[in-house]
Amino acid sequence: MNSVRKLFAALLLAFGISGMAISVPAVAAAFQDSFPEIAEHAPSFKMKTLDGGEVNSKQLAGKPYIVNFFASWCPPCRRELPGMVELQKKYAKQGFTFIGVAFRDRASTLPDFLWEMGVEYPVGMTTPELEAAFGQYLTNGKVRAIPVSFVVGRDGRLLKAVTGGLTKADFEALILKAIGTTPAK
């Protein structure tokens, strides 16, 4: 996998030096398929939300969800949020939810940012425990770059770990895959 990443980085550098454009969706698509269905069980986690509540993996058992590490200062994160907000509304009745994890962000300004973006799904600040729980499924073993999304099916399996910004269409395909799984018994 490291050789694939090095090749991809070299290609990006070559395109940048030559002045050729490469789109963010093309980058996301290239990485999206590089991660197989990666775990029989999604990581167990507990997170305090910005509104004072709590969300944890036990509450989400049998429900499809995507954990998205993001930051208000991250341009690709900001680009993907409107699509996520729309899809949250569209698929909430089917039990789906996004879980936002603010990565190295400021808790004091985050609520205003989330209100401005129309985010209504649970959001909390990252912790070393959250980063370790999800980071173990990334190639380098850590959450180091954002955005990164972890897709969990109704069956509790971790279906995908996707690094890089995604389009609304990318997210919708991942949501449909998660919703289409059969709940674990």
KELO-812038 format. One record per residue (C-alpha): x, y, z; residue number from 1. Coordinates in Angstrom, 2 decimals, padded with zeros to 5 digits. Layout:
(atom (X; Y; Z); NUM)
...
end
This chain:
(atom (000.00; 000.00; 000.00); 1)
(atom (002.90; 002.39; 000.72); 2)
(atom (004.15; 002.01; -002.84); 3)
(atom (000.69; 002.93; -004.15); 4)
(atom (000.62; 006.04; -001.97); 5)
(atom (004.16; 007.02; -003.03); 6)
(atom (003.24; 006.59; -006.70); 7)
(atom (000.08; 008.64; -006.21); 8)
(atom (002.03; 011.40; -004.41); 9)
(atom (004.60; 011.45; -007.23); 10)
(atom (001.83; 011.76; -009.82); 11)
(atom (000.24; 014.63; -007.90); 12)
(atom (003.60; 016.38; -007.71); 13)
(atom (004.18; 015.86; -011.43); 14)
(atom (000.75; 017.25; -012.30); 15)
(atom (001.31; 020.22; -010.01); 16)
(atom (004.72; 021.03; -011.49); 17)
(atom (003.44; 020.70; -015.06); 18)
(atom (000.48; 022.95; -014.31); 19)
(atom (-002.08; 020.29; -015.18); 20)
(atom (-005.20; 020.27; -013.06); 21)
(atom (-006.38; 017.29; -011.10); 22)
(atom (-009.79; 017.33; -009.45); 23)
(atom (-010.53; 016.56; -005.82); 24)
(atom (-013.23; 014.02; -006.81); 25)
(atom (-010.68; 012.18; -008.95); 26)
(atom (-008.30; 012.04; -005.98); 27)
(atom (-011.08; 010.78; -003.68); 28)
(atom (-012.14; 008.14; -006.19); 29)
(atom (-008.57; 006.91; -006.51); 30)
(atom (-008.31; 006.34; -002.76); 31)
(atom (-011.87; 005.15; -002.23); 32)
(atom (-011.31; 001.78; -003.86); 33)
(atom (-007.90; 001.25; -002.26); 34)
(atom (-009.51; 000.23; 001.03); 35)
(atom (-011.15; -003.20; 001.19); 36)
(atom (-013.98; -004.05; 003.57); 37)
(atom (-011.73; -003.98; 006.54); 38)
(atom (-013.21; -005.33; 009.75); 39)
(atom (-015.76; -007.77; 011.06); 40)
(atom (-016.67; -005.25; 013.76); 41)
(atom (-016.58; -001.47; 013.77); 42)
(atom (-014.53; 000.01; 016.60); 43)
(atom (-016.22; 000.43; 019.93); 44)
(atom (-016.34; 004.09; 020.94); 45)
(atom (-017.91; 006.66; 023.22); 46)
(atom (-017.98; 010.40; 022.49); 47)
(atom (-019.34; 013.40; 024.33); 48)
(atom (-021.23; 015.62; 021.89); 49)
(atom (-021.00; 019.40; 021.76); 50)
(atom (-024.59; 019.71; 022.98); 51)
(atom (-023.70; 017.85; 026.20); 52)
(atom (-025.06; 014.47; 025.16); 53)
(atom (-023.22; 011.29; 024.38); 54)
(atom (-023.09; 008.98; 021.39); 55)
(atom (-021.57; 005.54; 021.50); 56)
(atom (-021.28; 002.43; 019.41); 57)
(atom (-023.75; 000.49; 021.59); 58)
(atom (-026.48; 003.07; 020.85); 59)
(atom (-025.75; 002.69; 017.14); 60)
(atom (-025.94; -001.12; 017.07); 61)
(atom (-028.08; -002.22; 014.10); 62)
(atom (-027.94; 001.22; 012.48); 63)
(atom (-025.85; 002.30; 009.50); 64)
(atom (-023.58; 005.29; 010.13); 65)
(atom (-020.50; 007.14; 008.94); 66)
(atom (-017.97; 008.57; 011.38); 67)
(atom (-016.37; 011.60; 009.71); 68)
(atom (-013.23; 013.23; 011.13); 69)
(atom (-013.23; 016.86; 009.95); 70)
(atom (-012.29; 020.42; 010.95); 71)
(atom (-013.84; 023.81; 010.33); 72)
(atom (-010.48; 025.08; 009.02); 73)
(atom (-010.13; 022.26; 006.45); 74)
(atom (-011.19; 023.28; 002.88); 75)
(atom (-012.07; 019.74; 001.68); 76)
(atom (-014.08; 019.20; 004.88); 77)
(atom (-016.00; 022.41; 004.30); 78)
(atom (-016.76; 021.36; 000.70); 79)
(atom (-018.20; 018.00; 001.67); 80)
(atom (-020.41; 019.23; 004.56); 81)
(atom (-023.36; 020.58; 002.52); 82)
(atom (-023.79; 017.21; 000.81); 83)
(atom (-023.53; 015.41; 004.13); 84)
(atom (-026.22; 017.66; 005.64); 85)
(atom (-028.57; 016.94; 002.71); 86)
(atom (-027.94; 013.19; 002.88); 87)
(atom (-028.46; 013.12; 006.65); 88)
(atom (-031.95; 014.54; 006.13); 89)
(atom (-032.65; 012.20; 003.21); 90)
(atom (-031.64; 008.95; 004.95); 91)
(atom (-032.43; 009.64; 008.64); 92)
(atom (-035.79; 007.85; 008.31); 93)
(atom (-033.88; 004.72; 007.29); 94)
(atom (-031.89; 004.87; 010.54); 95)
(atom (-028.75; 006.38; 009.01); 96)
(atom (-026.67; 009.07; 010.70); 97)
(atom (-023.35; 010.80; 010.33); 98)
(atom (-021.21; 011.17; 013.44); 99)
(atom (-018.89; 014.18; 013.22); 100)
(atom (-015.56; 014.16; 015.03); 101)
(atom (-013.90; 017.58; 015.10); 102)
(atom (-010.17; 017.03; 014.63); 103)
(atom (-007.85; 019.63; 016.18); 104)
(atom (-010.55; 022.26; 016.04); 105)
(atom (-011.63; 024.94; 018.53); 106)
(atom (-014.57; 023.94; 020.70); 107)
(atom (-015.35; 027.61; 021.30); 108)
(atom (-016.09; 028.43; 017.64); 109)
(atom (-017.30; 025.04; 016.40); 110)
(atom (-020.99; 025.41; 017.40); 111)
(atom (-021.34; 028.59; 015.32); 112)
(atom (-019.67; 026.91; 012.34); 113)
(atom (-021.96; 023.86; 012.61); 114)
(atom (-025.04; 026.07; 012.90); 115)
(atom (-023.93; 028.05; 009.83); 116)
(atom (-023.47; 024.80; 007.87); 117)
(atom (-026.82; 023.36; 009.04); 118)
(atom (-025.31; 020.30; 010.75); 119)
(atom (-027.90; 018.49; 012.85); 120)
(atom (-026.19; 015.14; 013.42); 121)
(atom (-024.08; 014.40; 016.53); 122)
(atom (-020.68; 016.12; 016.64); 123)
(atom (-017.97; 015.93; 019.28); 124)
(atom (-014.34; 016.80; 019.73); 125)
(atom (-011.68; 014.22; 019.00); 126)
(atom (-009.90; 012.42; 021.81); 127)
(atom (-006.83; 010.19; 021.80); 128)
(atom (-009.19; 007.24; 022.39); 129)
(atom (-011.32; 008.06; 019.33); 130)
(atom (-008.25; 008.55; 017.17); 131)
(atom (-006.80; 005.23; 018.32); 132)
(atom (-010.07; 003.33; 017.87); 133)
(atom (-010.50; 004.45; 014.26); 134)
(atom (-006.86; 005.11; 013.33); 135)
(atom (-005.97; 001.45; 013.69); 136)
(atom (-007.84; 000.84; 010.43); 137)
(atom (-005.78; 003.32; 008.43); 138)
(atom (-002.60; 002.39; 006.61); 139)
(atom (-000.34; 004.35; 008.96); 140)
(atom (-002.31; 003.37; 012.08); 141)
(atom (-003.29; 006.94; 012.96); 142)
(atom (-005.75; 009.65; 012.00); 143)
(atom (-003.25; 012.11; 010.56); 144)
(atom (-005.06; 013.75; 007.66); 145)
(atom (-008.64; 014.87; 007.27); 146)
(atom (-011.26; 014.44; 006.13); 147)
(atom (-011.43; 010.73; 006.75); 148)
(atom (-014.67; 008.75; 006.91); 149)
(atom (-015.44; 005.33; 008.37); 150)
(atom (-018.52; 003.56; 007.00); 151)
(atom (-020.36; 001.12; 009.27); 152)
(atom (-023.16; -001.14; 008.08); 153)
(atom (-026.31; -002.22; 009.93); 154)
(atom (-024.48; -005.47; 010.57); 155)
(atom (-021.82; -003.67; 012.65); 156)
(atom (-019.01; -004.30; 010.16); 157)
(atom (-016.59; -001.54; 009.26); 158)
(atom (-017.14; -001.46; 005.49); 159)
(atom (-014.79; 001.28; 004.35); 160)
(atom (-012.25; 003.78; 005.58); 161)
(atom (-011.96; 006.59; 003.06); 162)
(atom (-009.36; 009.33; 003.23); 163)
(atom (-009.84; 012.59; 001.38); 164)
(atom (-012.82; 014.75; 000.53); 165)
(atom (-015.85; 013.06; -000.96); 166)
(atom (-018.65; 014.33; -003.15); 167)
(atom (-022.32; 014.05; -002.27); 168)
(atom (-022.59; 011.20; -004.80); 169)
(atom (-019.64; 009.38; -003.18); 170)
(atom (-021.27; 009.66; 000.25); 171)
(atom (-024.64; 008.54; -001.09); 172)
(atom (-023.11; 005.39; -002.59); 173)
(atom (-021.44; 004.61; 000.75); 174)
(atom (-024.68; 005.27; 002.67); 175)
(atom (-026.64; 002.96; 000.38); 176)
(atom (-024.03; 000.24; 000.87); 177)
(atom (-024.27; 000.65; 004.67); 178)
(atom (-028.09; 000.72; 004.65); 179)
(atom (-028.17; -002.38; 002.44); 180)
(atom (-026.41; -004.59; 004.98); 181)
(atom (-028.45; -006.96; 007.12); 182)
(atom (-028.50; -006.19; 010.86); 183)
(atom (-026.44; -008.56; 013.00); 184)
(atom (-028.34; -010.95; 015.23); 185)
end
